[in-house]
Amino acid sequence: MTEFLVTIHTDKKLLKHLLTPKIVVDAYGYSIIPVELRCDHCEERIGVNGRPAGYALFDAEKLWEVLCENCKRRFHPNKPVYSSITEALKHET
């Protein structure tokens, strides 16, 4: 199986997973970090409503990174893009 991209705003399960707040525990207690999606390459904020703005890069085993439109075009221009993980797995297996 090769790497593929899934548009974040069209896969509701993926979006819910990515938007789940993170809890960080340290010596002082814990903090809940609100979720704000940012590109793993350039740190641009990725919107989750409206027009397509972000992609999740997967391979057969895991989610590798979240990308904005510009970084997707720059680093992964020829990767297939799917609207959901379910759709991707039907085509990629």
PDB file of N, CA, C and O in Angstrom:
ATOM      1  N   MET A   1       0.841  -1.182   0.000  1.00  0.00           N
ATOM      2  CA  MET A   1       0.000   0.000   0.000  1.00  0.00           C
ATOM      3  C   MET A   1       0.884   1.241   0.000  1.00  0.00           C
ATOM      4  O   MET A   1       1.895   1.301   0.700  1.00  0.00           O
ATOM      5  N   THR A   2       0.497   2.200  -0.772  1.00  0.00           N
ATOM      6  CA  THR A   2       1.263   3.431  -0.874  1.00  0.00           C
ATOM      7  C   THR A   2       0.697   4.499   0.052  1.00  0.00           C
ATOM      8  O   THR A   2      -0.303   4.285   0.737  1.00  0.00           O
ATOM      9  N   GLU A   3       1.350   5.639   0.058  1.00  0.00           N
ATOM     10  CA  GLU A   3       0.835   6.772   0.824  1.00  0.00           C
ATOM     11  C   GLU A   3      -0.324   7.407   0.069  1.00  0.00           C
ATOM     12  O   GLU A   3      -0.358   7.393  -1.161  1.00  0.00           O
ATOM     13  N   PHE A   4      -1.276   7.965   0.818  1.00  0.00           N
ATOM     14  CA  PHE A   4      -2.410   8.648   0.217  1.00  0.00           C
ATOM     15  C   PHE A   4      -2.846   9.786   1.123  1.00  0.00           C
ATOM     16  O   PHE A   4      -2.487   9.836   2.299  1.00  0.00           O
ATOM     17  N   LEU A   5      -3.622  10.693   0.561  1.00  0.00           N
ATOM     18  CA  LEU A   5      -4.121  11.847   1.295  1.00  0.00           C
ATOM     19  C   LEU A   5      -5.634  11.749   1.454  1.00  0.00           C
ATOM     20  O   LEU A   5      -6.333  11.238   0.579  1.00  0.00           O
ATOM     21  N   VAL A   6      -6.128  12.250   2.589  1.00  0.00           N
ATOM     22  CA  VAL A   6      -7.562  12.326   2.831  1.00  0.00           C
ATOM     23  C   VAL A   6      -7.879  13.773   3.172  1.00  0.00           C
ATOM     24  O   VAL A   6      -7.226  14.369   4.028  1.00  0.00           O
ATOM     25  N   THR A   7      -8.882  14.342   2.504  1.00  0.00           N
ATOM     26  CA  THR A   7      -9.270  15.709   2.836  1.00  0.00           C
ATOM     27  C   THR A   7      -9.911  15.711   4.219  1.00  0.00           C
ATOM     28  O   THR A   7     -10.823  14.932   4.495  1.00  0.00           O
ATOM     29  N   ILE A   8      -9.429  16.583   5.069  1.00  0.00           N
ATOM     30  CA  ILE A   8      -9.852  16.596   6.462  1.00  0.00           C
ATOM     31  C   ILE A   8     -11.327  16.934   6.628  1.00  0.00           C
ATOM     32  O   ILE A   8     -12.013  16.299   7.429  1.00  0.00           O
ATOM     33  N   HIS A   9     -11.821  17.901   5.903  1.00  0.00           N
ATOM     34  CA  HIS A   9     -13.191  18.364   6.129  1.00  0.00           C
ATOM     35  C   HIS A   9     -14.270  17.412   5.608  1.00  0.00           C
ATOM     36  O   HIS A   9     -15.442  17.604   5.932  1.00  0.00           O
ATOM     37  N   THR A  10     -13.922  16.398   4.817  1.00  0.00           N
ATOM     38  CA  THR A  10     -14.936  15.494   4.278  1.00  0.00           C
ATOM     39  C   THR A  10     -15.047  14.171   5.042  1.00  0.00           C
ATOM     40  O   THR A  10     -16.003  13.425   4.832  1.00  0.00           O
ATOM     41  N   ASP A  11     -14.103  13.871   5.909  1.00  0.00           N
ATOM     42  CA  ASP A  11     -14.152  12.635   6.695  1.00  0.00           C
ATOM     43  C   ASP A  11     -14.453  13.004   8.148  1.00  0.00           C
ATOM     44  O   ASP A  11     -13.562  13.428   8.884  1.00  0.00           O
ATOM     45  N   LYS A  12     -15.700  12.841   8.551  1.00  0.00           N
ATOM     46  CA  LYS A  12     -16.140  13.285   9.879  1.00  0.00           C
ATOM     47  C   LYS A  12     -15.443  12.539  11.018  1.00  0.00           C
ATOM     48  O   LYS A  12     -15.160  13.141  12.054  1.00  0.00           O
ATOM     49  N   LYS A  13     -15.162  11.249  10.854  1.00  0.00           N
ATOM     50  CA  LYS A  13     -14.454  10.505  11.907  1.00  0.00           C
ATOM     51  C   LYS A  13     -13.025  11.008  12.062  1.00  0.00           C
ATOM     52  O   LYS A  13     -12.534  11.167  13.179  1.00  0.00           O
ATOM     53  N   LEU A  14     -12.371  11.254  10.956  1.00  0.00           N
ATOM     54  CA  LEU A  14     -11.009  11.794  11.003  1.00  0.00           C
ATOM     55  C   LEU A  14     -11.013  13.173  11.637  1.00  0.00           C
ATOM     56  O   LEU A  14     -10.160  13.475  12.471  1.00  0.00           O
ATOM     57  N   LEU A  15     -11.955  14.005  11.252  1.00  0.00           N
ATOM     58  CA  LEU A  15     -12.048  15.353  11.799  1.00  0.00           C
ATOM     59  C   LEU A  15     -12.257  15.308  13.304  1.00  0.00           C
ATOM     60  O   LEU A  15     -11.621  16.062  14.040  1.00  0.00           O
ATOM     61  N   LYS A  16     -13.134  14.439  13.767  1.00  0.00           N
ATOM     62  CA  LYS A  16     -13.372  14.303  15.208  1.00  0.00           C
ATOM     63  C   LYS A  16     -12.092  13.870  15.922  1.00  0.00           C
ATOM     64  O   LYS A  16     -11.768  14.391  16.989  1.00  0.00           O
ATOM     65  N   HIS A  17     -11.367  12.921  15.337  1.00  0.00           N
ATOM     66  CA  HIS A  17     -10.109  12.460  15.930  1.00  0.00           C
ATOM     67  C   HIS A  17      -9.086  13.603  16.026  1.00  0.00           C
ATOM     68  O   HIS A  17      -8.439  13.778  17.058  1.00  0.00           O
ATOM     69  N   LEU A  18      -8.952  14.361  14.962  1.00  0.00           N
ATOM     70  CA  LEU A  18      -7.974  15.450  14.936  1.00  0.00           C
ATOM     71  C   LEU A  18      -8.355  16.603  15.844  1.00  0.00           C
ATOM     72  O   LEU A  18      -7.482  17.326  16.323  1.00  0.00           O
ATOM     73  N   LEU A  19      -9.637  16.786  16.089  1.00  0.00           N
ATOM     74  CA  LEU A  19     -10.099  17.908  16.908  1.00  0.00           C
ATOM     75  C   LEU A  19     -10.302  17.556  18.381  1.00  0.00           C
ATOM     76  O   LEU A  19     -10.770  18.395  19.151  1.00  0.00           O
ATOM     77  N   THR A  20      -9.966  16.350  18.780  1.00  0.00           N
ATOM     78  CA  THR A  20     -10.069  15.967  20.180  1.00  0.00           C
ATOM     79  C   THR A  20      -8.973  16.690  20.974  1.00  0.00           C
ATOM     80  O   THR A  20      -7.794  16.584  20.637  1.00  0.00           O
ATOM     81  N   PRO A  21      -9.356  17.423  22.024  1.00  0.00           N
ATOM     82  CA  PRO A  21      -8.332  18.141  22.813  1.00  0.00           C
ATOM     83  C   PRO A  21      -7.306  17.180  23.394  1.00  0.00           C
ATOM     84  O   PRO A  21      -7.614  16.029  23.703  1.00  0.00           O
ATOM     85  N   LYS A  22      -6.100  17.667  23.535  1.00  0.00           N
ATOM     86  CA  LYS A  22      -5.003  16.876  24.095  1.00  0.00           C
ATOM     87  C   LYS A  22      -4.821  17.241  25.565  1.00  0.00           C
ATOM     88  O   LYS A  22      -4.985  18.399  25.948  1.00  0.00           O
ATOM     89  N   ILE A  23      -4.487  16.258  26.376  1.00  0.00           N
ATOM     90  CA  ILE A  23      -4.201  16.493  27.788  1.00  0.00           C
ATOM     91  C   ILE A  23      -2.710  16.256  28.004  1.00  0.00           C
ATOM     92  O   ILE A  23      -2.185  15.194  27.669  1.00  0.00           O
ATOM     93  N   VAL A  24      -2.039  17.254  28.565  1.00  0.00           N
ATOM     94  CA  VAL A  24      -0.611  17.159  28.828  1.00  0.00           C
ATOM     95  C   VAL A  24      -0.414  17.142  30.339  1.00  0.00           C
ATOM     96  O   VAL A  24      -0.872  18.039  31.047  1.00  0.00           O
ATOM     97  N   VAL A  25       0.271  16.114  30.823  1.00  0.00           N
ATOM     98  CA  VAL A  25       0.545  15.976  32.251  1.00  0.00           C
ATOM     99  C   VAL A  25       2.017  16.271  32.482  1.00  0.00           C
ATOM    100  O   VAL A  25       2.886  15.724  31.802  1.00  0.00           O
ATOM    101  N   ASP A  26       2.292  17.149  33.458  1.00  0.00           N
ATOM    102  CA  ASP A  26       3.679  17.452  33.817  1.00  0.00           C
ATOM    103  C   ASP A  26       3.791  17.520  35.335  1.00  0.00           C
ATOM    104  O   ASP A  26       2.850  17.166  36.044  1.00  0.00           O
ATOM    105  N   ALA A  27       4.924  17.968  35.830  1.00  0.00           N
ATOM    106  CA  ALA A  27       5.176  18.014  37.272  1.00  0.00           C
ATOM    107  C   ALA A  27       4.218  18.951  38.006  1.00  0.00           C
ATOM    108  O   ALA A  27       4.037  18.818  39.217  1.00  0.00           O
ATOM    109  N   TYR A  28       3.608  19.888  37.300  1.00  0.00           N
ATOM    110  CA  TYR A  28       2.721  20.873  37.916  1.00  0.00           C
ATOM    111  C   TYR A  28       1.246  20.490  37.853  1.00  0.00           C
ATOM    112  O   TYR A  28       0.393  21.217  38.362  1.00  0.00           O
ATOM    113  N   GLY A  29       0.953  19.387  37.248  1.00  0.00           N
ATOM    114  CA  GLY A  29      -0.436  18.973  37.098  1.00  0.00           C
ATOM    115  C   GLY A  29      -0.733  18.636  35.652  1.00  0.00           C
ATOM    116  O   GLY A  29       0.080  18.004  34.977  1.00  0.00           O
ATOM    117  N   TYR A  30      -1.877  19.049  35.180  1.00  0.00           N
ATOM    118  CA  TYR A  30      -2.222  18.772  33.788  1.00  0.00           C
ATOM    119  C   TYR A  30      -2.809  20.020  33.135  1.00  0.00           C
ATOM    120  O   TYR A  30      -3.320  20.918  33.803  1.00  0.00           O
ATOM    121  N   SER A  31      -2.720  20.043  31.825  1.00  0.00           N
ATOM    122  CA  SER A  31      -3.297  21.122  31.027  1.00  0.00           C
ATOM    123  C   SER A  31      -4.063  20.496  29.875  1.00  0.00           C
ATOM    124  O   SER A  31      -3.640  19.497  29.293  1.00  0.00           O
ATOM    125  N   ILE A  32      -5.184  21.096  29.563  1.00  0.00           N
ATOM    126  CA  ILE A  32      -5.936  20.671  28.391  1.00  0.00           C
ATOM    127  C   ILE A  32      -5.615  21.668  27.287  1.00  0.00           C
ATOM    128  O   ILE A  32      -5.867  22.866  27.416  1.00  0.00           O
ATOM    129  N   ILE A  33      -5.060  21.155  26.210  1.00  0.00           N
ATOM    130  CA  ILE A  33      -4.660  22.003  25.100  1.00  0.00           C
ATOM    131  C   ILE A  33      -5.780  22.013  24.067  1.00  0.00           C
ATOM    132  O   ILE A  33      -6.114  20.973  23.498  1.00  0.00           O
ATOM    133  N   PRO A  34      -6.361  23.188  23.826  1.00  0.00           N
ATOM    134  CA  PRO A  34      -7.407  23.233  22.799  1.00  0.00           C
ATOM    135  C   PRO A  34      -6.832  22.897  21.436  1.00  0.00           C
ATOM    136  O   PRO A  34      -5.651  23.115  21.166  1.00  0.00           O
ATOM    137  N   VAL A  35      -7.676  22.372  20.600  1.00  0.00           N
ATOM    138  CA  VAL A  35      -7.215  21.924  19.291  1.00  0.00           C
ATOM    139  C   VAL A  35      -7.287  23.061  18.279  1.00  0.00           C
ATOM    140  O   VAL A  35      -8.293  23.759  18.154  1.00  0.00           O
ATOM    141  N   GLU A  36      -6.191  23.213  17.574  1.00  0.00           N
ATOM    142  CA  GLU A  36      -6.137  24.109  16.437  1.00  0.00           C
ATOM    143  C   GLU A  36      -5.279  23.389  15.417  1.00  0.00           C
ATOM    144  O   GLU A  36      -4.098  23.140  15.660  1.00  0.00           O
ATOM    145  N   LEU A  37      -5.859  23.056  14.286  1.00  0.00           N
ATOM    146  CA  LEU A  37      -5.091  22.320  13.295  1.00  0.00           C
ATOM    147  C   LEU A  37      -4.128  23.252  12.575  1.00  0.00           C
ATOM    148  O   LEU A  37      -4.507  24.324  12.104  1.00  0.00           O
ATOM    149  N   ARG A  38      -2.875  22.818  12.500  1.00  0.00           N
ATOM    150  CA  ARG A  38      -1.842  23.558  11.795  1.00  0.00           C
ATOM    151  C   ARG A  38      -1.058  22.595  10.920  1.00  0.00           C
ATOM    152  O   ARG A  38      -0.907  21.417  11.246  1.00  0.00           O
ATOM    153  N   CYS A  39      -0.566  23.109   9.818  1.00  0.00           N
ATOM    154  CA  CYS A  39       0.252  22.316   8.903  1.00  0.00           C
ATOM    155  C   CYS A  39       1.530  21.886   9.619  1.00  0.00           C
ATOM    156  O   CYS A  39       2.185  22.697  10.274  1.00  0.00           O
ATOM    157  N   ASP A  40       1.878  20.619   9.493  1.00  0.00           N
ATOM    158  CA  ASP A  40       3.091  20.108  10.133  1.00  0.00           C
ATOM    159  C   ASP A  40       4.369  20.623   9.472  1.00  0.00           C
ATOM    160  O   ASP A  40       5.454  20.503  10.041  1.00  0.00           O
ATOM    161  N   HIS A  41       4.246  21.194   8.277  1.00  0.00           N
ATOM    162  CA  HIS A  41       5.428  21.727   7.591  1.00  0.00           C
ATOM    163  C   HIS A  41       5.623  23.217   7.841  1.00  0.00           C
ATOM    164  O   HIS A  41       6.697  23.641   8.269  1.00  0.00           O
ATOM    165  N   CYS A  42       4.590  24.013   7.577  1.00  0.00           N
ATOM    166  CA  CYS A  42       4.764  25.474   7.607  1.00  0.00           C
ATOM    167  C   CYS A  42       4.038  26.155   8.759  1.00  0.00           C
ATOM    168  O   CYS A  42       4.159  27.370   8.920  1.00  0.00           O
ATOM    169  N   GLU A  43       3.288  25.411   9.565  1.00  0.00           N
ATOM    170  CA  GLU A  43       2.552  25.932  10.720  1.00  0.00           C
ATOM    171  C   GLU A  43       1.342  26.796  10.355  1.00  0.00           C
ATOM    172  O   GLU A  43       0.761  27.440  11.229  1.00  0.00           O
ATOM    173  N   GLU A  44       0.952  26.819   9.065  1.00  0.00           N
ATOM    174  CA  GLU A  44      -0.240  27.582   8.678  1.00  0.00           C
ATOM    175  C   GLU A  44      -1.465  26.961   9.318  1.00  0.00           C
ATOM    176  O   GLU A  44      -1.591  25.739   9.382  1.00  0.00           O
ATOM    177  N   ARG A  45      -2.368  27.809   9.791  1.00  0.00           N
ATOM    178  CA  ARG A  45      -3.606  27.330  10.392  1.00  0.00           C
ATOM    179  C   ARG A  45      -4.462  26.676   9.307  1.00  0.00           C
ATOM    180  O   ARG A  45      -4.586  27.201   8.201  1.00  0.00           O
ATOM    181  N   ILE A  46      -5.047  25.533   9.634  1.00  0.00           N
ATOM    182  CA  ILE A  46      -5.891  24.799   8.701  1.00  0.00           C
ATOM    183  C   ILE A  46      -7.330  24.900   9.160  1.00  0.00           C
ATOM    184  O   ILE A  46      -7.673  24.466  10.259  1.00  0.00           O
ATOM    185  N   GLY A  47      -8.162  25.469   8.324  1.00  0.00           N
ATOM    186  CA  GLY A  47      -9.581  25.566   8.622  1.00  0.00           C
ATOM    187  C   GLY A  47     -10.251  24.216   8.433  1.00  0.00           C
ATOM    188  O   GLY A  47      -9.808  23.398   7.626  1.00  0.00           O
ATOM    189  N   VAL A  48     -11.310  23.993   9.174  1.00  0.00           N
ATOM    190  CA  VAL A  48     -12.008  22.709   9.071  1.00  0.00           C
ATOM    191  C   VAL A  48     -13.419  22.862   8.536  1.00  0.00           C
ATOM    192  O   VAL A  48     -14.092  21.862   8.286  1.00  0.00           O
ATOM    193  N   ASN A  49     -13.878  24.079   8.357  1.00  0.00           N
ATOM    194  CA  ASN A  49     -15.206  24.332   7.799  1.00  0.00           C
ATOM    195  C   ASN A  49     -15.049  25.033   6.458  1.00  0.00           C
ATOM    196  O   ASN A  49     -14.033  25.675   6.191  1.00  0.00           O
ATOM    197  N   GLY A  50     -16.061  24.902   5.626  1.00  0.00           N
ATOM    198  CA  GLY A  50     -16.032  25.615   4.355  1.00  0.00           C
ATOM    199  C   GLY A  50     -15.207  24.909   3.307  1.00  0.00           C
ATOM    200  O   GLY A  50     -15.274  23.688   3.162  1.00  0.00           O
ATOM    201  N   ARG A  51     -14.425  25.685   2.575  1.00  0.00           N
ATOM    202  CA  ARG A  51     -13.654  25.143   1.459  1.00  0.00           C
ATOM    203  C   ARG A  51     -12.552  24.196   1.939  1.00  0.00           C
ATOM    204  O   ARG A  51     -12.066  24.332   3.061  1.00  0.00           O
ATOM    205  N   PRO A  52     -12.160  23.248   1.105  1.00  0.00           N
ATOM    206  CA  PRO A  52     -11.077  22.343   1.483  1.00  0.00           C
ATOM    207  C   PRO A  52      -9.804  23.129   1.793  1.00  0.00           C
ATOM    208  O   PRO A  52      -9.389  23.991   1.019  1.00  0.00           O
ATOM    209  N   ALA A  53      -9.210  22.826   2.905  1.00  0.00           N
ATOM    210  CA  ALA A  53      -8.009  23.560   3.292  1.00  0.00           C
ATOM    211  C   ALA A  53      -6.914  22.652   3.816  1.00  0.00           C
ATOM    212  O   ALA A  53      -5.761  23.077   3.895  1.00  0.00           O
ATOM    213  N   GLY A  54      -7.230  21.421   4.176  1.00  0.00           N
ATOM    214  CA  GLY A  54      -6.218  20.577   4.773  1.00  0.00           C
ATOM    215  C   GLY A  54      -6.351  19.123   4.383  1.00  0.00           C
ATOM    216  O   GLY A  54      -7.410  18.648   3.972  1.00  0.00           O
ATOM    217  N   TYR A  55      -5.229  18.436   4.531  1.00  0.00           N
ATOM    218  CA  TYR A  55      -5.141  17.026   4.151  1.00  0.00           C
ATOM    219  C   TYR A  55      -4.395  16.265   5.236  1.00  0.00           C
ATOM    220  O   TYR A  55      -3.528  16.813   5.916  1.00  0.00           O
ATOM    221  N   ALA A  56      -4.745  15.003   5.384  1.00  0.00           N
ATOM    222  CA  ALA A  56      -4.030  14.101   6.284  1.00  0.00           C
ATOM    223  C   ALA A  56      -3.303  13.077   5.408  1.00  0.00           C
ATOM    224  O   ALA A  56      -3.906  12.459   4.532  1.00  0.00           O
ATOM    225  N   LEU A  57      -2.004  12.907   5.656  1.00  0.00           N
ATOM    226  CA  LEU A  57      -1.199  11.951   4.904  1.00  0.00           C
ATOM    227  C   LEU A  57      -1.133  10.640   5.666  1.00  0.00           C
ATOM    228  O   LEU A  57      -0.730  10.608   6.829  1.00  0.00           O
ATOM    229  N   PHE A  58      -1.530   9.564   5.011  1.00  0.00           N
ATOM    230  CA  PHE A  58      -1.546   8.229   5.608  1.00  0.00           C
ATOM    231  C   PHE A  58      -0.695   7.267   4.795  1.00  0.00           C
ATOM    232  O   PHE A  58      -0.405   7.496   3.621  1.00  0.00           O
ATOM    233  N   ASP A  59      -0.305   6.181   5.457  1.00  0.00           N
ATOM    234  CA  ASP A  59       0.168   5.004   4.742  1.00  0.00           C
ATOM    235  C   ASP A  59      -0.660   3.843   5.281  1.00  0.00           C
ATOM    236  O   ASP A  59      -1.691   4.071   5.912  1.00  0.00           O
ATOM    237  N   ALA A  60      -0.248   2.649   5.055  1.00  0.00           N
ATOM    238  CA  ALA A  60      -1.047   1.484   5.458  1.00  0.00           C
ATOM    239  C   ALA A  60      -1.231   1.376   6.964  1.00  0.00           C
ATOM    240  O   ALA A  60      -2.178   0.739   7.426  1.00  0.00           O
ATOM    241  N   GLU A  61      -0.347   1.984   7.730  1.00  0.00           N
ATOM    242  CA  GLU A  61      -0.380   1.758   9.157  1.00  0.00           C
ATOM    243  C   GLU A  61      -0.754   2.954  10.015  1.00  0.00           C
ATOM    244  O   GLU A  61      -1.277   2.773  11.114  1.00  0.00           O
ATOM    245  N   LYS A  62      -0.498   4.187   9.540  1.00  0.00           N
ATOM    246  CA  LYS A  62      -0.771   5.307  10.432  1.00  0.00           C
ATOM    247  C   LYS A  62      -0.899   6.643   9.701  1.00  0.00           C
ATOM    248  O   LYS A  62      -0.596   6.787   8.517  1.00  0.00           O
ATOM    249  N   LEU A  63      -1.366   7.598  10.483  1.00  0.00           N
ATOM    250  CA  LEU A  63      -1.418   8.986  10.048  1.00  0.00           C
ATOM    251  C   LEU A  63      -0.031   9.580  10.231  1.00  0.00           C
ATOM    252  O   LEU A  63       0.532   9.524  11.324  1.00  0.00           O
ATOM    253  N   TRP A  64       0.520  10.147   9.170  1.00  0.00           N
ATOM    254  CA  TRP A  64       1.873  10.697   9.236  1.00  0.00           C
ATOM    255  C   TRP A  64       1.894  12.179   9.549  1.00  0.00           C
ATOM    256  O   TRP A  64       2.649  12.617  10.417  1.00  0.00           O
ATOM    257  N   GLU A  65       1.070  12.963   8.849  1.00  0.00           N
ATOM    258  CA  GLU A  65       1.108  14.398   9.068  1.00  0.00           C
ATOM    259  C   GLU A  65      -0.144  15.054   8.521  1.00  0.00           C
ATOM    260  O   GLU A  65      -0.905  14.455   7.761  1.00  0.00           O
ATOM    261  N   VAL A  66      -0.338  16.302   8.926  1.00  0.00           N
ATOM    262  CA  VAL A  66      -1.432  17.130   8.450  1.00  0.00           C
ATOM    263  C   VAL A  66      -0.819  18.237   7.608  1.00  0.00           C
ATOM    264  O   VAL A  66       0.174  18.849   8.002  1.00  0.00           O
ATOM    265  N   LEU A  67      -1.414  18.492   6.442  1.00  0.00           N
ATOM    266  CA  LEU A  67      -0.834  19.445   5.491  1.00  0.00           C
ATOM    267  C   LEU A  67      -1.842  20.490   5.041  1.00  0.00           C
ATOM    268  O   LEU A  67      -3.035  20.214   4.916  1.00  0.00           O
ATOM    269  N   CYS A  68      -1.337  21.704   4.799  1.00  0.00           N
ATOM    270  CA  CYS A  68      -2.160  22.733   4.171  1.00  0.00           C
ATOM    271  C   CYS A  68      -2.135  22.510   2.656  1.00  0.00           C
ATOM    272  O   CYS A  68      -1.390  21.666   2.158  1.00  0.00           O
ATOM    273  N   GLU A  69      -2.941  23.260   1.942  1.00  0.00           N
ATOM    274  CA  GLU A  69      -3.016  23.123   0.485  1.00  0.00           C
ATOM    275  C   GLU A  69      -1.665  23.381  -0.186  1.00  0.00           C
ATOM    276  O   GLU A  69      -1.266  22.637  -1.081  1.00  0.00           O
ATOM    277  N   ASN A  70      -0.964  24.428   0.242  1.00  0.00           N
ATOM    278  CA  ASN A  70       0.321  24.768  -0.382  1.00  0.00           C
ATOM    279  C   ASN A  70       1.375  23.683  -0.177  1.00  0.00           C
ATOM    280  O   ASN A  70       2.096  23.339  -1.113  1.00  0.00           O
ATOM    281  N   CYS A  71       1.471  23.147   1.027  1.00  0.00           N
ATOM    282  CA  CYS A  71       2.469  22.105   1.299  1.00  0.00           C
ATOM    283  C   CYS A  71       2.090  20.785   0.628  1.00  0.00           C
ATOM    284  O   CYS A  71       2.962  20.012   0.234  1.00  0.00           O
ATOM    285  N   LYS A  72       0.787  20.532   0.499  1.00  0.00           N
ATOM    286  CA  LYS A  72       0.349  19.343  -0.244  1.00  0.00           C
ATOM    287  C   LYS A  72       0.836  19.430  -1.681  1.00  0.00           C
ATOM    288  O   LYS A  72       1.380  18.465  -2.217  1.00  0.00           O
ATOM    289  N   ARG A  73       0.641  20.601  -2.312  1.00  0.00           N
ATOM    290  CA  ARG A  73       1.100  20.783  -3.694  1.00  0.00           C
ATOM    291  C   ARG A  73       2.622  20.718  -3.786  1.00  0.00           C
ATOM    292  O   ARG A  73       3.161  20.194  -4.761  1.00  0.00           O
ATOM    293  N   ARG A  74       3.306  21.235  -2.798  1.00  0.00           N
ATOM    294  CA  ARG A  74       4.780  21.282  -2.823  1.00  0.00           C
ATOM    295  C   ARG A  74       5.419  19.919  -2.567  1.00  0.00           C
ATOM    296  O   ARG A  74       6.329  19.519  -3.294  1.00  0.00           O
ATOM    297  N   PHE A  75       4.957  19.207  -1.549  1.00  0.00           N
ATOM    298  CA  PHE A  75       5.624  17.975  -1.120  1.00  0.00           C
ATOM    299  C   PHE A  75       4.968  16.675  -1.606  1.00  0.00           C
ATOM    300  O   PHE A  75       5.634  15.644  -1.695  1.00  0.00           O
ATOM    301  N   HIS A  76       3.684  16.720  -1.915  1.00  0.00           N
ATOM    302  CA  HIS A  76       2.966  15.499  -2.298  1.00  0.00           C
ATOM    303  C   HIS A  76       2.015  15.749  -3.467  1.00  0.00           C
ATOM    304  O   HIS A  76       0.829  15.433  -3.371  1.00  0.00           O
ATOM    305  N   PRO A  77       2.511  16.305  -4.558  1.00  0.00           N
ATOM    306  CA  PRO A  77       1.614  16.683  -5.656  1.00  0.00           C
ATOM    307  C   PRO A  77       0.965  15.507  -6.381  1.00  0.00           C
ATOM    308  O   PRO A  77      -0.101  15.667  -6.976  1.00  0.00           O
ATOM    309  N   ASN A  78       1.581  14.348  -6.343  1.00  0.00           N
ATOM    310  CA  ASN A  78       1.069  13.214  -7.123  1.00  0.00           C
ATOM    311  C   ASN A  78       0.406  12.131  -6.282  1.00  0.00           C
ATOM    312  O   ASN A  78       0.049  11.074  -6.802  1.00  0.00           O
ATOM    313  N   LYS A  79       0.240  12.384  -4.998  1.00  0.00           N
ATOM    314  CA  LYS A  79      -0.409  11.395  -4.136  1.00  0.00           C
ATOM    315  C   LYS A  79      -1.913  11.413  -4.401  1.00  0.00           C
ATOM    316  O   LYS A  79      -2.490  12.482  -4.601  1.00  0.00           O
ATOM    317  N   PRO A  80      -2.551  10.250  -4.404  1.00  0.00           N
ATOM    318  CA  PRO A  80      -4.004  10.215  -4.582  1.00  0.00           C
ATOM    319  C   PRO A  80      -4.706  10.873  -3.393  1.00  0.00           C
ATOM    320  O   PRO A  80      -4.246  10.764  -2.256  1.00  0.00           O
ATOM    321  N   VAL A  81      -5.819  11.555  -3.661  1.00  0.00           N
ATOM    322  CA  VAL A  81      -6.592  12.245  -2.632  1.00  0.00           C
ATOM    323  C   VAL A  81      -7.984  11.625  -2.576  1.00  0.00           C
ATOM    324  O   VAL A  81      -8.649  11.473  -3.601  1.00  0.00           O
ATOM    325  N   TYR A  82      -8.418  11.269  -1.370  1.00  0.00           N
ATOM    326  CA  TYR A  82      -9.720  10.651  -1.155  1.00  0.00           C
ATOM    327  C   TYR A  82     -10.540  11.494  -0.185  1.00  0.00           C
ATOM    328  O   TYR A  82      -9.990  12.302   0.563  1.00  0.00           O
ATOM    329  N   SER A  83     -11.847  11.304  -0.201  1.00  0.00           N
ATOM    330  CA  SER A  83     -12.718  12.073   0.679  1.00  0.00           C
ATOM    331  C   SER A  83     -12.895  11.419   2.050  1.00  0.00           C
ATOM    332  O   SER A  83     -13.416  12.047   2.972  1.00  0.00           O
ATOM    333  N   SER A  84     -12.462  10.159   2.193  1.00  0.00           N
ATOM    334  CA  SER A  84     -12.537   9.490   3.494  1.00  0.00           C
ATOM    335  C   SER A  84     -11.501   8.366   3.551  1.00  0.00           C
ATOM    336  O   SER A  84     -11.002   7.902   2.526  1.00  0.00           O
ATOM    337  N   ILE A  85     -11.202   7.952   4.752  1.00  0.00           N
ATOM    338  CA  ILE A  85     -10.269   6.838   4.929  1.00  0.00           C
ATOM    339  C   ILE A  85     -10.890   5.558   4.363  1.00  0.00           C
ATOM    340  O   ILE A  85     -10.191   4.741   3.764  1.00  0.00           O
ATOM    341  N   THR A  86     -12.196   5.385   4.551  1.00  0.00           N
ATOM    342  CA  THR A  86     -12.888   4.212   4.024  1.00  0.00           C
ATOM    343  C   THR A  86     -12.749   4.136   2.512  1.00  0.00           C
ATOM    344  O   THR A  86     -12.445   3.073   1.969  1.00  0.00           O
ATOM    345  N   GLU A  87     -12.966   5.246   1.832  1.00  0.00           N
ATOM    346  CA  GLU A  87     -12.819   5.274   0.377  1.00  0.00           C
ATOM    347  C   GLU A  87     -11.382   4.951  -0.030  1.00  0.00           C
ATOM    348  O   GLU A  87     -11.159   4.204  -0.984  1.00  0.00           O
ATOM    349  N   ALA A  88     -10.418   5.504   0.682  1.00  0.00           N
ATOM    350  CA  ALA A  88      -8.998   5.270   0.366  1.00  0.00           C
ATOM    351  C   ALA A  88      -8.653   3.793   0.506  1.00  0.00           C
ATOM    352  O   ALA A  88      -7.973   3.234  -0.355  1.00  0.00           O
ATOM    353  N   LEU A  89      -9.108   3.160   1.566  1.00  0.00           N
ATOM    354  CA  LEU A  89      -8.785   1.751   1.786  1.00  0.00           C
ATOM    355  C   LEU A  89      -9.407   0.846   0.727  1.00  0.00           C
ATOM    356  O   LEU A  89      -8.834  -0.190   0.392  1.00  0.00           O
ATOM    357  N   LYS A  90     -10.563   1.218   0.196  1.00  0.00           N
ATOM    358  CA  LYS A  90     -11.177   0.443  -0.893  1.00  0.00           C
ATOM    359  C   LYS A  90     -10.298   0.480  -2.147  1.00  0.00           C
ATOM    360  O   LYS A  90     -10.178  -0.520  -2.854  1.00  0.00           O
ATOM    361  N   HIS A  91      -9.691   1.629  -2.416  1.00  0.00           N
ATOM    362  CA  HIS A  91      -8.886   1.797  -3.615  1.00  0.00           C
ATOM    363  C   HIS A  91      -7.437   1.342  -3.444  1.00  0.00           C
ATOM    364  O   HIS A  91      -6.808   0.884  -4.398  1.00  0.00           O
ATOM    365  N   GLU A  92      -6.919   1.468  -2.243  1.00  0.00           N
ATOM    366  CA  GLU A  92      -5.498   1.225  -2.009  1.00  0.00           C
ATOM    367  C   GLU A  92      -5.171  -0.221  -1.639  1.00  0.00           C
ATOM    368  O   GLU A  92      -4.004  -0.610  -1.680  1.00  0.00           O
ATOM    369  N   THR A  93      -6.166  -1.020  -1.283  1.00  0.00           N
ATOM    370  CA  THR A  93      -5.857  -2.408  -0.893  1.00  0.00           C
ATOM    371  C   THR A  93      -6.059  -3.353  -2.038  1.00  0.00           C
ATOM    372  O   THR A  93      -5.846  -4.557  -1.889  1.00  0.00           O
TER     373      THR A  93
END
